[in-house]
Amino acid sequence: MDFQSCNVRVYAASFLCLFLYFPSQMEATFKNPGELISDICKQSGSDKKFCIQILKSNPQTATASSLKSLAEIALGMARKESVSTSGFFKSLLVRDSNNPAAKASIEECAKYFSEAVGMLNLGGLEGGTASLDVHYALDNAQYCENALANANVHIGSIGPAIQEWKKSYSVAYAAVIAVENSQN
């Protein structure tokens, strides 16, 4: 046996040992969707059941292969809910335009939820600010609630619409936290 073939065998054996000893990054990311959902929903706090339900309701979840891909799905659902909530407030403008203070606060709410769409993304993962970016969307919901309270607006359908948005947001936020925790 010559020296060169001996070196090749030593390198191959070393590589095989390292490969078996250190799990590959690819292995770590290939979990089944159920495990990924569990990883995310344990971050969601008290409403784990809703988190699991909403993620499983999306057909794309079945093909998710990583926390990041599942987080994109959750964020997409929250963006869709933000568009819907903004549209809800815009429809209120048409119906309830008698009170100028109410009209102004409802317009603000439509704007805040429209702005939330851009905040619900994974763009901040590179800089480690994704959870902060996503949290700004929750701030916008709070600004809306404050504007409505200050204008003394009491429309029965507003509370449930904002609560539905907050539930969707909580799943998206849990997904971002799970992704950030997996990178640490």
Helices and strands as residue ranges (DSSP letters): H 3-21, H 25-29, H 33-41, G 45-47, H 48-57, G 59-63, H 67-95, H 100-119, G 123-125, H 130-150, H 158-183
